[in-house]
Amino acid sequence: MSPFAIIVLGVVAAVAAYMAYKIWITKKNGIEAMAVVSNITEETTMDSDGSSTSYTYYVRYTTADGVQQEAKIANMGFKKGPEVGDRIRIKYLPEKPNAAVWIR
């Protein structure tokens, strides 16, 4: 493997680890709230293995201090989940309420 490939692989691994850490911290220390799915966007990508579809979910909820918030869900992955209008449990950090994590 070339040195460039090793560096790229290392950067990708570091970003993935950081994202997983942020989700873990939010699940561990976040404030729980009920949210309503307000929008779902779908993206289909093509590669050598065929096509894959990913979904981005947006939710609306009220923070513990009474502020209405809209957030993009951080950990929905490639599976189709709830529908627009469904209520789901989330957690968010008070210092970053627009980044919520779905609590399944």
Secondary structure, 3 states (H helix, E strand, C coil): CCHHHHHHHHHHHHHHHHHHHHHHHHHHHCEEEEEEEEEEEEEEEEECCEEEEEEEEEEEEECCCCCEEEEEECCCCCCCCCCCCCEEEEEEECCEEEEEEECC
